[in-house]
Amino acid sequence: MAQREIVASLFLQMMRAGANNLNRNVEMVNALNVFPVPDGDTGTNMSLTITSGVKEMEKFADEANIGKLAEALAKGLLMGARGNSGVILSQLFRGFSKALAGNETMSPRQLAEAFQRGVETAYKAVLKPVEGTILTVAREAAEAGVKRSRSTNDPIEVLEAVVNEAKVTLDRTPEMLPVLKQAGVVDAGGEGLLLVYKGMLSVLTGEVVADQPATKEDLPSLESLAEMAHHDNAQAKIDPATIENGYCTEFMVDLKTTRRPVDAFSEGDFREELSQFGDSLLVISDEELVKVHIHAEHPGDALSYAQKYGDLIKIKIENMREQYATATEGHTSSHSHGSKVEKPAIEVEKKPYGIVSIVAGSGVADIMRSLGVDVVIEGGQTMNPSTEDIVKAIGQIHAEHIIILPNNKNIIWTAEQVGEVVDVPVTVLATKTIPQGLASLLAFDKDATPEANKTNMTSAYKAIRSGELTYAVRDTQIDEHQIKQGDYLGITEGKIEVVGQDLMDTAFTLLGEMAVDGADVVTVIYGQDVSSDQADELTKRLGDAYPDVEIEVHDGGQPLYYFLFSVE
Amino acid sequence: MDQVKVICDSAADLPKELREELGISLVSIPCHIEGTTYYDGVDFFADQFYVKLAESKEIPFTSQPAPMDYVNAYQKAIDEGAKKILLVSLSSGLSGSYQTAVLASTMMENPDVEIEVFDTRSASLGSGLQVIAAAHAAKAGKSLEEIKGLLESNREHTSIFFLVDTLEYLQKGGRIGKASAVVGSLLNIKPILSVNQEGVVFAVDKVRGKNKAFERLFGLIKEQTQAGAVSIGVMHARNPEEADKWVRRIEQEFEVKELIVTEIGPVIGTHAGPGTVAISVAPYIEI
């Protein structure tokens, strides 16, 4: 049988299908997250990452050189990478595309080698590779592909070998990683990768009609999700005087509402009707849910309209004019308010440092700014920012050196990728929590060298203990804890320490675990779902129990996390 | 040889009795509270000041002495027979009084009298310890040149640290300089403040919690103090308990040959605010 080459256009179709297959199964992948906490959406992160890669490829849709196309993919992935699995995915395909550099087409052998190169690149990018994760799945799959490529000239057979081995390895991941076994799931990142590989294969086997630009249905919906993520960031570029529709409104409609009669839903009509209430409209729906994003001047009208089709959930409305004022505070002091935001006409002298911090919650953002952070990127628990989001934030700062505080373990790698893209030197501090980020800022000294700042800020955040209080999104078992959906979870240093049914008791017990006794200062940052009365109640209880400890309380406004604690 | 006459300003926070005992003259730095001018160390002392500060709706402010005040002080010394005069001044980085003292010295038309103005680059007892060293040396018959040399080497090894309850007073008085990085911070941060070699207030470190601030402060003192006996000044603004705690701690850690504990006077108190505790450490000079 003659050797079959994969040409550029086919490669584009494969990647589209790969992305689509992952995008369609995002929720399934999200559900595999080991920790039952409402963050670390592996599926969403990977999906947004690969979508960004394919989007970049689409710009070169007519490109006949597969090497060029692969380069576009790698660039898009790098910019779109978010979350740890997203970063690994981007590295896998970066290696993949490097192997194709300069090639017109791709032979089955080259396909296998490209997978292999991807694995090598990803392993290098990860400091401490953990087996039983997406890395293992990618490695075993690539090895199987290389082996198969020695005895066949058919790319289908090579890719089938890759997919089959990926599946087999994925099923073995619970044996390799005890946390997976305990939670009774396979690795989420590995599952995401398998979905991409399966999508790619479906084009070769003809399950997806090869010449159909299959992306229209699925890609836009994910892009729109990404747009939502970009939203806060984009604020800084908006001229407040030109904002006609002042409220960024996001909500979902539960189409399965049964407690009252609702109108029959049609996405097309819904979108058209809704468009009269504002602009920047995005509507994504499936059988059960509609997700809506709209900039409206009268958000209430849009909500009332949508309510005809079902109950409203997850409503989030933000005043963009006010947001604009906050977002631009601190780094556009030379601009007069209300006037058009322009680049300063005179080249101002670069300041020694610019600090970017990724946080959730406006109160937390305020505290960060008060400690010298130049740009706050809203994100974190529910929506990890992409490399590009961070690059854009850096673009707003005129500094010799950039320091990034990820404040979340799923953002550290993304932040580290930024250094490859921007032309200012970047230091990423591996802060995993908001309190760690705050602690590191205390040690920052604008007159010190980057090395000294890195050392001092790192030892500062390592000197504190941080804790978080959230809730379980599903039933599971972690270590000795039997967890029911809705339980309160007290987490310290990334480990679930306390599980309880009463918010205050759980918070109090968690703080006890964090060795408040004997500490100097306890900082309590309460979230948007906690009232100031509740925060006072906790403070009083703490004060009674630990009279020698200074207690400081702040309204952080963060979602999902009732309390953030720092003990030092 | 004529004994050197030592003059200081009231920002040195030297207790009146000690000053008189050592024969040190004073130039008062005026303090203005709600339209009334008070003369620090002359007719106005810490006790009265903190009462007024609490009652006052406005934050008081200080002004540098007029050139005439220095001229009068020099002239008084000369009238009393002094041929060599050393004015030991508050940091030029914190106040224009040093410049005024220098200016006033050039206004003296007496070729037989030599006047030197020395910049302590410090404040409160950070300056006060230097004033005392100068007075001891003068009593021991050291020449103006010798005393100046002594003060210059001593100044490099004199440290001062202070903890304020709030940065509000420093900020309103415009004396915060490099410490401004922590102004406006929403977190309750305790900066450990010091006065640098240019005599400007800056934050040596920023920590959270009173205990940690205390421990860090003594860590800094140990880092910056040479081996050997020390002179210590501990000063406080309405905070004697805390000052006691500092004294006990410093006596554990060092061989303290000379110890002055005093209340921070109106001039420095205006800028540091109630609750402040400060410490100055200098090598003890055996003369």
HADDOCK unambig.tbl for C-alpha pairs under 7 A between the chains (distance, minus, plus):
assign (segid A and resid 367 and name CA) (segid B and resid 186 and name CA) 5.48 0.50 0.50
assign (segid A and resid 367 and name CA) (segid B and resid 187 and name CA) 6.88 0.50 0.50
assign (segid A and resid 370 and name CA) (segid B and resid 184 and name CA) 6.18 0.50 0.50
assign (segid A and resid 370 and name CA) (segid B and resid 185 and name CA) 4.55 0.50 0.50
assign (segid A and resid 370 and name CA) (segid B and resid 186 and name CA) 5.93 0.50 0.50
assign (segid A and resid 371 and name CA) (segid B and resid 185 and name CA) 5.52 0.50 0.50
assign (segid A and resid 442 and name CA) (segid B and resid 206 and name CA) 6.03 0.50 0.50
assign (segid A and resid 443 and name CA) (segid B and resid 206 and name CA) 6.96 0.50 0.50
assign (segid A and resid 520 and name CA) (segid B and resid 209 and name CA) 5.47 0.50 0.50
assign (segid A and resid 520 and name CA) (segid B and resid 211 and name CA) 6.37 0.50 0.50
assign (segid A and resid 520 and name CA) (segid B and resid 212 and name CA) 6.87 0.50 0.50
assign (segid A and resid 521 and name CA) (segid B and resid 208 and name CA) 6.74 0.50 0.50
assign (segid A and resid 521 and name CA) (segid B and resid 209 and name CA) 5.46 0.50 0.50
assign (segid A and resid 550 and name CA) (segid B and resid 209 and name CA) 6.74 0.50 0.50
